[in-house]
Amino acid sequence: MANIKSQIKRNITNEKRAERNKAVRSELKTRVKSATKTAGTDDGAAALRLAIKRIDKAAAKGVIHPNKAARTKSRLMHKINLATVDA
């Protein structure tokens, strides 16, 4: 346990930030999963748009690395394109 006041404050802010980042990452996984499930349907385009928006927002906020955001979007689009071709 830290004795220094600034480090105590830092630990508290790190916990808050980690909790917020965890929620954002969880939402990203949910959005990507729902976008892949609804691929090729009427709701699929809206789900895809929302997933990409959330990925970009997470990268802008620093929750995930910009390269990870680009990779995730690329993989998502690849899955969507495969699903629409098969359907």
BELFEN-V236123 format. One record per run of one state. SS is the DSSP state (H for helix, E for strand, C for the rest). FROM is the first residue (numbers start at 1). TO is the last residue. If there is no record, write none. Layout:
SS,FROM,TO
SS,FROM,TO
This chain:
C,1,4
H,5,37
C,38,41
H,42,61
C,62,65
H,66,86
C,87,87
